[in-house]
């Protein structure tokens, strides 16, 4: 007797036109099972997804273990068929385990540890469930004897059929097996030539007769069969006793197979029908992309965004409104039970609902003695008992005055939303649609009508109230044009204009709300950006102040160190103190290299002097001519400029004694690096008009001193050089005359 819950489920399946789909799905189960998988749905879905990645054979059909487990608990004796049901499950799980799969399926199969006592039982059954008699010497011998007696019976019957006395009564020359008896088919009057028992009649009125001559062999076979049955019973008793000892193992595989059966049925059904398995998400949003209701063939895919609380579908009669409602409810139902369906899985989203409820059929009939509207009110009253449900109502205005119903159903829908329900409604009620259209949580959808070809398109457009096209539908289904035209005249232009005004007014109101919403979003976005910029400004100002303070402090420390250096007596102490002061200064940021091209003949500026490039070694080094003197410099120190022609000036030679104050420190440099620095240093000194300079190279190993000496000897503008006085560095420095 089906319980109330299963009856309600079957009614919903019938209302949503899912009967054929569900029945086809249930055929993929190995044993009878419910649609819902008890337990953690997320975990179940993970196993289903893992199983989808594996190619596997379907399990055999297996009966329920209810009677088997009851017999074992009471220490009863199982039949071989019942024992073989257990064997089939174990063999199937062994097939999976031997594949040594990775992931959660492999981990699951590793939990199946088969008891050796069960292995001893299993070996006695063939692949098709027959008892392996060859493993028992007595059974094998009894089987041989039975076959011998059957051969004797067959030979005796063949001899009878070849008898000339019986030939006139035989209908055919073959041995028939009727009611577990070997017999011949003969016509009436056979008792004069054949003694035996009639075991049946044919459709032609002839007799199936088992001859007395083979009774002796039949008795022997029956006696042997009794011996066999006694041996079989002994085995069944022994097997049942062993199975009772490992009943926890049997309970475990029974429970795990139920789970696996639910998984494999969904996976194989989805593969066979080219469908997708989708699980409901933890919200109430429904977005369907390319969904096709299972009951429809060659149907147009459905695209719908039902993110709000109410979806109100209006529009042309017979335009697919009811099927859209059923499609939305069916998708939620199938996602709840993880039943495969056709849709774009990547772009679809189906929320979770405690229950799916449908008010679709007209409740009025002779038996229940209730009107359509009263029946609808009863169904609505039951919906109020639910929470977090998806409710579908087809033709909500059915059975009563439209104006009164509009006000009533508006309040009913408002209250359902307060209770957490999500409702999809089909209606021709323009007034109800207009009343609900001003709500932010209501989505309008209209069935589209092809006015040119005068037929529905079975497509839908969101955001508008649709027209019912009652007159056009009547014409399409056979009502004469004269009647339709007269009805239009009765309806009148004013009513038509009023309907259009309601539709247009509702549409304009929704568009205005959408624009207001977008403006509010932009204002909020600008406010957030303004606040973000303000925070960034405050952060940057704070960082700048911190850096300014640190820089000021660094320079104060460096200046203090420099003052200390100035008070030092000897040159080495001054150098050490100045080095220490330099280290206190903040690190200088390196200039980014400039990619400014220079060519021979370009007019350039080097420090305070202007000249012309007369040669280029590479892109990084050039030789320039400055007032008749050639200098080799790095291009990074050059700038493009224009050389102004000097006006003739009167030259006055004034003898001024020039004293050197220019120093070059080469301490710590390699010989080649020091020569490059010294070359630049001498060029700068010549440009600035210095006639005497001092070069510090240190003593050390003498390599740097030797390199500097050779460089000065080779330089064309060096007049002479000598070691510096003791107080200016002695042997570690050179005084150079230019």
VOGU-3710 file (C-alpha; in Angstrom, 3 decimals, decimal comma):
1> xxxxxxxxxx> 0,000/0,000/0,000  1,717/3,235/-1,043  2,150/5,819/1,691  0,933/9,427/1,476  4,369/10,797/0,608  4,893/8,426/-2,331  1,345/9,141/-3,561  2,068/12,885/-3,566  5,336/12,250/-5,392  3,603/10,137/-8,048
11> xxxxxxxxxx> 0,919/12,829/-8,444  3,590/15,505/-8,983  5,395/13,319/-11,540  2,100/12,887/-13,377  1,286/16,627/-13,225  4,709/17,514/-14,658  4,426/14,933/-17,491  7,496/13,050/-16,239  5,988/9,531/-16,061  7,733/8,088/-19,125
21> xxxxxxxxxx> 11,031/9,749/-18,207  10,987/8,422/-14,627  9,913/4,908/-15,691  12,711/4,794/-18,256  15,150/5,961/-15,584  13,985/3,311/-13,079  14,681/0,555/-15,634  18,403/1,278/-15,244  18,346/0,262/-11,573  19,595/-3,195/-10,684
31> xxxxxxxxxx> 17,051/-3,522/-7,884  13,918/-1,633/-6,895  14,780/1,690/-5,233  13,371/5,113/-4,368  14,290/8,234/-6,355  15,863/10,035/-3,396  19,320/9,031/-2,152  19,444/9,271/1,631  22,487/10,969/3,181  24,999/13,648/2,217
41> xxxxxxxxxx> 23,934/14,910/-1,232  27,269/16,638/-1,879  29,136/13,379/-1,238  26,723/11,417/-3,434  27,239/13,901/-6,268  31,027/13,571/-5,952  30,751/9,782/-6,371  28,434/10,220/-9,376  30,879/12,648/-11,014  33,768/10,243/-10,369
51> xxxxxxxxxx> 31,781/7,334/-11,829  30,990/9,410/-14,940  34,708/9,365/-15,783  34,835/5,528/-15,830  33,668/3,030/-18,440  32,023/0,072/-16,681  29,504/-2,734/-17,168  26,041/-2,446/-15,672  25,410/-4,653/-12,611  23,093/-7,687/-12,919
61> xxxxxxxxxx> 19,505/-7,562/-11,718  19,465/-8,304/-7,988  16,519/-8,811/-5,654  16,084/-7,225/-2,241  17,938/-8,749/0,712  15,026/-8,207/3,139  13,842/-11,858/3,202  17,424/-13,165/3,053  18,540/-11,185/6,106  15,403/-12,198/8,067
71> xxxxxxxxxx> 16,119/-15,894/7,371  19,742/-15,526/8,469  18,767/-13,724/11,676  16,415/-16,613/12,526  19,046/-19,203/11,529  16,866/-20,377/8,668  18,025/-22,206/5,553  18,361/-20,174/2,360  17,581/-21,469/-1,093  20,370/-21,593/-3,655
81> xxxxxxxxxx> 18,718/-18,754/-5,597  18,831/-16,504/-2,534  22,466/-17,383/-1,864  23,326/-16,610/-5,481  21,880/-13,078/-5,073  24,603/-12,422/-2,494  27,205/-14,030/-4,759  26,235/-11,703/-7,649  26,864/-8,559/-5,569  30,220/-9,807/-4,277
91> xxxxxxxxxx> 31,355/-10,772/-7,783  30,350/-7,368/-9,152  32,222/-5,477/-6,461  35,245/-7,754/-7,032  35,108/-6,823/-10,742  35,409/-3,145/-9,772  38,055/-3,757/-7,113  40,291/-5,730/-9,503  40,437/-2,730/-11,845  42,527/-0,883/-9,191
101> xxxxxxxxxx> 40,874/2,464/-9,873  42,199/5,778/-8,576  40,287/8,450/-6,675  37,288/8,052/-4,420  35,877/5,084/-6,386  39,120/3,152/-5,875  39,176/4,091/-2,188  35,579/2,942/-1,868  36,238/-0,424/-3,507  39,233/-1,031/-1,244
111> xxxxxxxxxx> 36,803/-1,161/1,699  35,407/-4,466/0,382  37,367/-7,230/2,085  35,818/-10,587/1,169  35,784/-13,214/3,942  37,410/-16,565/3,070  34,300/-18,344/4,337  32,301/-16,638/1,612  34,867/-17,637/-1,018  34,286/-21,281/-0,051
121> xxxxxxxxxx> 30,569/-20,805/-0,744  30,992/-18,805/-3,946  33,010/-21,485/-5,755  29,969/-23,805/-5,823  28,032/-21,474/-8,156  28,538/-21,085/-11,901  28,288/-17,704/-13,646  24,577/-18,258/-14,364  23,833/-19,412/-10,788  23,743/-23,187/-11,237
131> xxxxxxxxxx> 25,221/-25,451/-8,583  28,665/-26,772/-9,551  27,909/-30,529/-9,160  31,350/-31,547/-10,398  32,793/-30,447/-7,012  30,825/-33,206/-5,210  31,547/-36,850/-6,105  28,117/-38,129/-5,026  26,220/-35,448/-6,956  28,340/-36,088/-10,022
141> xxxxxxxxxx> 27,589/-39,833/-9,851  23,858/-39,278/-9,344  23,803/-36,925/-12,295  25,429/-39,576/-14,477  22,797/-42,150/-13,436  19,952/-39,751/-14,230  21,375/-39,123/-17,672  21,631/-42,889/-18,265  17,980/-43,441/-17,303  16,874/-40,561/-19,509
151> xxxxxxxxxx> 18,762/-42,087/-22,412  16,981/-45,390/-21,744  13,606/-43,615/-21,743  14,427/-41,807/-24,965  15,451/-45,070/-26,634  12,230/-46,781/-25,471  10,063/-43,954/-26,826  11,859/-44,021/-30,178  11,261/-47,785/-30,442  7,559/-47,207/-29,811
161> xxxxxxxxxx> 7,369/-44,520/-32,506  8,904/-46,910/-35,020  6,300/-49,595/-34,178  3,913/-50,330/-37,046  1,045/-50,876/-34,593  1,323/-47,358/-33,192  2,108/-45,615/-36,474  -1,563/-45,054/-37,334  -2,192/-43,212/-34,056  0,908/-40,985/-33,872
171> xxxxxxxxxx> 0,410/-37,318/-34,746  4,173/-36,652/-35,025  7,442/-38,462/-34,393  8,900/-36,443/-31,534  9,031/-36,735/-27,760  7,018/-34,044/-25,954  7,626/-32,828/-22,410  4,314/-31,906/-20,786  3,687/-31,424/-17,061  7,204/-32,693/-16,302
181> xxxxxxxxxx> 6,487/-35,946/-18,174  8,023/-37,393/-21,367  5,106/-38,320/-23,636  3,832/-38,978/-27,181  1,105/-37,095/-29,042  -1,563/-39,549/-30,324  -5,158/-39,468/-31,559  -8,162/-41,147/-29,904  -8,386/-44,971/-29,798  -4,663/-45,320/-28,918
191> xxxxxxxxxx> -5,520/-47,486/-25,847  -5,796/-50,589/-28,049  -2,098/-50,410/-28,920  -0,560/-48,173/-26,195  -0,867/-48,448/-22,446  -0,142/-45,278/-20,503  -1,445/-42,211/-18,662  -2,923/-39,173/-20,396  -1,077/-36,093/-19,066  -2,698/-33,425/-21,293
201> xxxxxxxxxx> -4,668/-32,464/-24,398  -3,464/-30,465/-27,405  -5,377/-27,575/-29,002  -6,303/-29,963/-31,820  -7,991/-32,374/-29,408  -5,201/-34,976/-29,417  -3,756/-36,707/-26,356  -0,375/-36,423/-24,677  0,296/-39,950/-23,327  3,124/-41,073/-21,060
211> xxxxxxxxxx> 3,664/-44,812/-21,827  3,709/-47,313/-18,942  6,838/-48,914/-20,426  9,003/-46,037/-19,193  7,449/-45,892/-15,684  10,265/-47,946/-14,202  12,937/-45,557/-15,477  10,878/-42,581/-14,285  10,622/-44,023/-10,796  14,363/-44,560/-10,659
221> xxxxxxxxxx> 14,963/-40,955/-11,748  12,553/-39,675/-9,059  14,391/-41,689/-6,397  17,763/-40,329/-7,545  16,335/-36,780/-7,582  15,296/-37,216/-3,948  18,852/-38,225/-3,083  20,159/-35,155/-4,905  17,716/-32,863/-3,118  18,874/-34,242/0,234
231> xxxxxxxxxx> 22,491/-33,455/-0,670  21,501/-29,997/-1,945  19,669/-29,319/1,315  22,784/-30,312/3,274  24,828/-27,802/1,251  22,161/-25,091/1,640  22,124/-25,638/5,404  25,929/-25,476/5,578  26,064/-22,328/3,405  23,323/-20,635/5,430
241> xxxxxxxxxx> 25,193/-21,354/8,656  28,379/-19,768/7,275  26,494/-16,763/5,928  24,862/-16,224/9,332  28,355/-15,949/10,815  29,314/-13,188/8,359  25,982/-11,348/8,454  27,659/-7,943/9,188  29,518/-8,343/5,879  26,245/-9,130/4,082
251> xxxxxxxxxx> 24,564/-6,096/5,661  27,517/-3,944/4,552  27,522/-5,047/0,900  23,725/-4,765/0,770  23,852/-1,131/1,967  26,803/-0,210/-0,270  25,212/-1,809/-3,319  22,065/0,273/-2,786  24,253/3,397/-2,947  26,198/2,149/-5,969
261> xxxxxxxxxx> 22,976/1,190/-7,738  21,699/4,752/-7,342  24,961/6,118/-8,781  25,316/3,745/-11,721  21,658/4,086/-12,773  22,042/7,854/-13,070  25,356/7,643/-14,920  24,280/4,962/-17,425  20,875/6,594/-17,994  22,573/9,937/-18,710
271> xxxxxxxxxx> 24,963/8,245/-21,169  22,204/6,356/-22,938  20,005/9,448/-23,356  22,812/12,041/-23,863  21,706/13,957/-20,794  23,430/15,806/-17,949  23,296/15,241/-14,214  22,974/18,473/-12,267  22,593/18,889/-8,516  20,586/21,669/-6,918
281> xxxxxxxxxx> 22,605/24,579/-5,489  22,240/26,073/-2,021  20,022/28,996/-3,055  16,659/29,597/-4,748  17,901/30,907/-8,104  16,817/29,131/-11,311  18,532/29,792/-14,646  17,810/27,371/-17,498  19,841/27,332/-20,692  18,894/25,002/-23,575
291> xxxxxxxxxx> 16,548/22,988/-21,323  14,250/20,503/-23,069  11,342/18,896/-21,216  11,665/15,074/-21,425  8,070/14,694/-22,636  8,680/16,834/-25,729  10,277/15,682/-28,978  11,951/18,121/-31,397  11,048/20,906/-28,978  12,575/24,373/-28,888
301> xxxxxxxxxx> 15,062/24,722/-26,030  13,974/26,867/-23,095  16,004/29,849/-21,877  14,745/31,477/-18,684  16,236/33,507/-15,834  14,061/33,002/-12,753  16,244/34,715/-10,159  13,437/36,692/-8,546  10,689/35,457/-6,225  7,817/35,469/-8,731
311> xxxxxxxxxx> 7,785/34,673/-12,445  4,529/35,738/-14,128  4,042/34,242/-17,605  1,451/35,867/-19,863  0,679/35,823/-23,556  -0,937/33,895/-26,347  -3,202/30,888/-25,766  -1,621/27,530/-26,649  1,739/29,318/-26,825  3,606/27,072/-24,395
321> xxxxxxxxxx> 2,982/28,884/-21,085  1,917/25,724/-19,247  4,838/23,745/-20,640  7,234/26,504/-19,528  5,781/26,271/-16,022  6,127/22,479/-16,055  9,675/22,763/-17,406  10,742/25,047/-14,528  9,149/22,791/-11,896  10,459/19,623/-13,600
331> xxxxxxxxxx> 14,030/20,956/-13,699  13,918/21,744/-9,963  12,413/18,314/-9,239  15,040/16,449/-11,284  17,910/18,487/-9,801  16,610/17,721/-6,293  16,738/13,982/-7,037  19,787/14,213/-9,364  17,818/12,717/-12,260  19,490/13,287/-15,674
341> xxxxxxxxxx> 17,968/15,948/-17,950  18,772/17,803/-21,170  20,229/21,304/-20,675  23,437/23,307/-20,911  25,007/22,307/-17,600  27,699/25,030/-17,677  25,234/27,911/-18,103  22,349/26,576/-15,995  21,767/27,034/-12,279  19,015/25,326/-10,269
351> xxxxxxxxxx> 18,405/26,174/-6,626  17,336/23,903/-3,802  13,776/23,650/-2,490  12,320/21,571/0,329  9,348/20,714/-1,876  7,997/21,297/-5,383  4,243/21,970/-5,556  2,006/22,229/-8,626  -1,526/23,618/-8,991  -2,236/22,731/-12,581
361> xxxxxxxxxx> -5,380/20,652/-13,066  -9,003/21,741/-12,710  -10,108/20,227/-9,353  -13,796/20,167/-10,329  -15,387/16,781/-11,041  -18,566/14,839/-10,239  -17,002/12,828/-7,398  -15,673/15,627/-5,180  -18,723/17,905/-5,642  -16,672/21,116/-5,580
371> xxxxxxxxxx> -16,378/24,124/-7,888  -13,221/25,029/-9,769  -12,537/28,128/-7,692  -13,311/26,405/-4,376  -10,973/23,565/-5,310  -8,240/26,048/-6,162  -8,679/27,739/-2,779  -8,258/24,364/-1,037  -5,027/23,767/-2,917  -3,734/27,251/-2,039
381> xxxxxxxxxx> -4,562/26,699/1,643  -2,328/23,576/1,642  0,549/25,523/0,075  0,598/27,892/3,061  1,629/24,907/5,219  4,970/24,651/3,379  8,156/26,701/3,616  10,971/27,186/1,090  8,904/25,565/-1,665  8,808/26,082/-5,412
391> xxxxxxxxxx> 5,162/26,586/-6,381  3,732/26,489/-9,887  0,188/27,750/-10,578  -1,292/27,342/-14,049  -4,078/29,765/-15,091  -4,240/31,381/-11,651  -7,458/33,271/-12,435  -9,335/30,058/-13,284  -12,930/29,858/-12,069  -13,917/33,336/-10,799
401> xxxxxxxxxx> -14,376/37,027/-11,590  -11,160/38,516/-12,972  -11,170/41,838/-11,090  -11,879/40,271/-7,695  -9,392/37,483/-8,391  -6,654/39,980/-9,300  -6,857/41,639/-5,880  -7,170/38,310/-4,049  -4,272/36,594/-5,803  -2,014/39,637/-5,440
411> xxxxxxxxxx> -2,396/39,414/-1,652  -1,994/35,608/-1,732  1,225/35,878/-3,750  2,552/38,591/-1,418  1,956/36,324/1,579  3,553/33,303/-0,099  6,712/35,331/-0,750  6,826/36,351/2,919  6,806/32,640/3,812  9,865/32,048/1,620
421> xxxxxxxxxx> 8,061/30,452/-1,340  9,159/30,923/-4,942  6,211/31,069/-7,342  5,817/30,732/-11,106  2,380/31,681/-12,434  0,700/31,592/-15,838  -2,193/33,980/-16,384  -4,265/35,986/-18,859  -4,959/38,489/-16,061  -3,521/41,770/-17,356
431> xxxxxxxxxx> -4,826/43,469/-14,226  -3,053/40,983/-11,940  0,139/41,279/-13,990  -0,079/45,084/-13,807  -0,645/44,978/-10,025  2,421/42,754/-9,520  4,675/44,445/-12,100  5,734/47,286/-9,779  7,506/44,871/-7,433  11,272/44,457/-7,717
441> xxxxxxxxxx> 11,034/40,725/-6,986  8,607/39,990/-9,857  9,824/38,921/-13,289  7,423/39,200/-16,245  7,612/36,870/-19,211  5,442/36,777/-22,320  4,820/34,074/-24,907  5,630/35,520/-28,336  3,033/35,447/-31,132  3,924/35,584/-34,829
451> xxxxxxxxxx> 1,345/38,078/-36,102  2,490/37,740/-39,715  1,890/33,979/-39,855  -0,848/34,123/-37,163  0,582/31,407/-34,924  2,533/31,155/-31,630  6,326/30,801/-31,803  6,699/28,829/-28,521  9,378/31,330/-27,512  9,349/33,796/-24,628
461> xxxxxxxxxx> 10,522/37,336/-23,904  11,299/38,552/-20,404  10,239/41,915/-18,995  6,876/42,440/-20,772  3,170/41,590/-20,351  1,916/39,503/-23,240  -1,355/39,647/-25,084  -3,628/36,574/-25,050  -4,570/36,737/-28,776  -7,887/35,028/-27,975
471> xxxxxxxxxx> -9,523/36,025/-31,264  -6,555/34,816/-33,333  -6,407/31,516/-31,430  -10,153/30,971/-31,981  -9,700/31,449/-35,741  -6,717/29,089/-35,788  -8,737/26,325/-34,129  -11,740/26,476/-36,466  -14,098/29,211/-35,228  -15,550/31,009/-38,253
481> xxxxxxxxxx> -14,277/34,459/-39,164  -17,822/35,885/-38,953  -18,149/34,904/-35,304  -14,642/36,157/-34,481  -15,269/39,517/-36,203  -18,568/39,972/-34,356  -16,816/39,181/-31,072  -14,188/41,818/-31,828  -16,944/44,353/-32,408  -18,586/43,459/-29,098
491> xxxxxxxxxx> -15,212/43,718/-27,343  -14,775/47,177/-28,801  -11,863/49,425/-29,569  -11,928/51,025/-26,115  -11,325/47,694/-24,369  -8,494/46,949/-26,769  -6,957/50,360/-26,135  -7,326/49,894/-22,374  -5,470/46,589/-22,545  -2,709/48,175/-24,571
501> xxxxxxxxxx> -2,486/51,075/-22,096  -2,213/48,635/-19,175  0,527/46,704/-20,943  2,406/49,855/-21,988  2,007/51,501/-18,585  3,341/48,431/-16,834  6,267/48,225/-19,240  7,146/51,915/-18,782  6,961/51,564/-15,013  9,358/48,636/-15,054
511> xxxxxxxxxx> 11,741/50,422/-17,426  11,736/53,480/-15,153  12,481/51,301/-12,126  15,335/49,632/-13,961  16,799/53,017/-14,936  16,484/54,263/-11,348  18,179/51,113/-10,153  21,068/51,598/-12,617  21,462/55,256/-11,585  21,511/54,256/-7,916
521> xxxxxxxxxx> 24,158/51,641/-8,675  26,316/54,202/-10,522  25,971/56,738/-7,672  26,954/54,086/-5,162  29,896/53,080/-7,353  31,072/56,712/-7,604  30,724/57,139/-3,849  32,879/54,068/-3,278  35,492/55,317/-5,760  35,534/58,763/-4,096
531> xxxxxxxxxx> 36,031/57,154/-0,693  38,746/54,912/-2,115  40,601/57,890/-3,634  40,368/59,761/-0,348  41,853/56,787/1,499  44,624/56,481/-1,100  45,416/60,215/-0,750  45,649/59,938/3,026  47,856/56,856/2,765  50,214/58,503/0,238
541> xxxxxxxxxx> 50,433/61,692/2,349  51,295/59,635/5,406  53,995/57,698/3,508  55,398/60,975/2,090  55,640/62,518/5,552  57,400/59,410/6,886  59,900/59,456/3,998  60,477/63,216/4,376  61,198/62,805/8,083  63,533/59,848/7,437
551> xxxxxxxxxx> 65,351/61,808/4,713  65,747/64,837/6,958  67,091/62,656/9,723  69,555/60,914/7,334  70,951/64,210/6,107  71,259/65,547/9,642  73,284/62,495/10,621  75,421/62,754/7,445  76,106/66,457/8,030  77,189/65,642/11,581
561> xxxxxxxxxx> 79,580/62,998/10,299  80,944/65,457/7,678  81,633/68,044/10,345  83,501/65,450/12,351  85,520/64,630/9,226  86,416/68,281/8,696  87,932/68,425/12,173  90,169/65,399/11,484  93,914/66,081/11,290  95,338/63,805/8,574
571> xxxxxxxxxx> 94,082/62,920/5,105  93,316/59,232/5,832  91,147/60,154/8,809  89,309/62,700/6,639  88,697/60,011/3,956  87,409/57,481/6,492  85,123/60,038/8,103  83,767/61,175/4,717  83,098/57,549/3,688  81,205/57,058/6,918
581> xxxxxxxxxx> 79,203/60,232/6,261  78,359/59,046/2,708  77,000/55,773/4,082  74,605/57,712/6,311  73,024/59,391/3,272  69,953/57,699/1,743  70,637/55,517/-1,290  70,364/57,402/-4,559  67,956/56,054/-7,111  69,601/55,108/-10,348
591> xxxxxxxxxx> 68,556/57,021/-13,395  66,758/55,038/-16,010  68,989/54,751/-19,093  67,894/57,125/-21,828  67,398/55,718/-25,266  68,285/58,966/-27,087  70,188/58,275/-30,327  73,376/60,278/-31,089  75,129/60,481/-34,458  78,386/61,959/-35,762
601> xxxxxxxxxx> 77,912/65,677/-36,378  75,224/66,129/-33,690  75,532/69,310/-31,608  75,569/68,345/-27,942  76,061/69,772/-24,492  78,466/68,174/-22,012  78,227/69,624/-18,491  78,524/73,402/-19,062  80,336/73,117/-22,411  78,913/72,730/-25,941
611> xxxxxxxxxx> 80,521/70,772/-28,756  80,093/68,528/-31,794  80,316/64,707/-31,984  83,242/63,855/-34,278  83,243/60,045/-33,779  81,277/57,215/-32,087  82,797/54,074/-30,579  79,356/52,550/-29,960  75,988/53,804/-28,790  77,356/54,349/-25,276
621> xxxxxxxxxx> 80,551/56,341/-25,989  81,411/59,355/-28,203  84,318/61,702/-28,877  83,342/65,371/-28,925  85,223/68,505/-29,884  84,875/71,417/-27,439  86,548/74,675/-28,421  89,291/72,878/-30,352  89,852/70,182/-27,676  88,741/66,551/-28,155
631> xxxxxxxxxx> 87,190/64,721/-25,227  85,900/61,109/-24,979  82,667/60,893/-22,920  79,685/58,616/-22,188  76,590/59,379/-24,277  74,403/59,223/-21,152  76,074/62,496/-20,060  75,253/64,266/-23,354  72,267/66,349/-24,342  71,242/67,567/-27,783
641> xxxxxxxxxx> 71,633/71,369/-28,184  72,259/74,160/-30,649  75,680/75,926/-30,726  75,302/79,663/-30,896  77,906/81,358/-33,061  80,109/83,553/-30,891  80,275/87,220/-31,741  83,831/88,498/-32,265  85,254/89,591/-28,923  88,313/91,511/-27,954
651> xxxxxxxxxx> 90,740/89,129/-26,257  92,547/90,351/-23,172  95,202/88,051/-21,767  95,441/88,271/-17,995  98,041/86,209/-16,267  96,295/84,529/-13,363  97,986/81,895/-11,296  95,752/78,824/-11,281  95,947/76,529/-8,320  94,705/73,001/-8,256
661> xxxxxxxxxx> 91,887/71,990/-5,981  90,526/69,039/-8,036  90,907/65,506/-6,633  90,216/62,069/-8,078  89,955/59,066/-5,702  90,577/55,665/-7,358  90,688/53,561/-4,181  89,177/50,075/-4,528  88,900/50,141/-8,342  90,284/47,638/-10,842
671> xxxxxxxxxx> 93,025/48,903/-13,202  90,779/49,066/-16,317  87,936/50,692/-14,401  90,340/53,252/-12,839  91,784/54,192/-16,247  88,292/54,811/-17,640  87,356/57,022/-14,666  90,723/58,833/-14,872  90,250/59,510/-18,616  86,874/61,165/-17,958
681> xxxxxxxxxx> 88,323/63,027/-14,982  91,220/64,489/-17,028  88,805/65,548/-19,814  86,617/67,378/-17,293  89,688/69,053/-15,733  90,915/70,263/-19,125  87,453/71,605/-20,059  87,241/73,486/-16,761  90,723/74,949/-17,183  92,511/73,206/-14,307
691> xxxxxxxxxx> 96,311/73,084/-14,627  97,077/70,887/-11,644  95,168/67,972/-10,080  95,741/65,295/-7,443  94,994/61,595/-7,983  94,619/59,166/-5,055  95,391/55,542/-6,012  96,717/54,118/-2,737  99,709/51,833/-2,219  98,285/48,288/-1,862
701> xxxxxxxxxx> 99,860/45,691/-4,216  101,148/48,413/-6,557  99,074/47,263/-9,582  96,758/50,284/-9,529  99,713/52,683/-9,014  101,507/51,106/-12,004  98,428/51,388/-14,255  97,869/55,049/-13,322  101,537/55,852/-14,001  101,440/54,252/-17,486
711> xxxxxxxxxx> 98,145/56,007/-18,327  99,561/59,432/-17,370  102,719/58,831/-19,431  100,615/57,987/-22,504  98,142/60,873/-22,151  99,001/63,687/-24,638  97,813/66,585/-22,411  99,737/65,568/-19,278  102,883/67,720/-18,925  104,239/65,861/-15,922
721> xxxxxxxxxx> 103,467/64,166/-12,593  105,167/63,323/-9,307  104,394/61,682/-5,968  102,373/63,899/-3,641  103,833/65,431/-0,478  103,563/63,344/2,671  100,674/65,382/4,104  98,674/64,917/0,822  99,136/61,139/0,530  102,783/60,553/-0,265
731> xxxxxxxx> 103,412/57,454/-2,421  99,628/56,751/-2,535  98,883/59,870/-4,646  100,129/61,741/-7,721  100,267/65,491/-8,398  99,569/65,902/-12,155  100,416/69,050/-14,201  98,218/69,642/-17,289
//
